[in-house]
């Protein structure tokens, strides 16, 4: 049972951003403070990657654990309107896979960073993963 009215739930969902999220800004600050320059939300590439290094042909996607169905403790199926959410989230996962495949065919290398990897207790692992990828 949802604690919110349909109107309140609708309003809450409308407030969810797709660009400039906290995890995305954290990753961008890490890169920028270490001297890396990049493009944002490059619309000419499949999936509009969050961060793009055109010269290196590398992209970074920062995915929310719920919206992209990450296998972690942050992902749980909603208890209301389950059929709708399963279809919506599974379509998102399929689209992500198609975009990654298309980028690979175009010669681009892609990295996915999950929202849970940007939490405070994971910063050291995030730094290692991020800078290993960008410098390879």
Secondary structure, DSSP 8 states (H G I E B T S, - for coil): --SS-HHHHHHHHHT--SSS-HHHHHHHHHHHHTT---EES-TTSTT--SEEETTTTEEEEEE-TTTTT-SSTT----SSSHHHHHHHHHHHHHHHHHHHHHHHHTT-EEEEEEGGGGSGGGHHHHHHHHHHHHH-
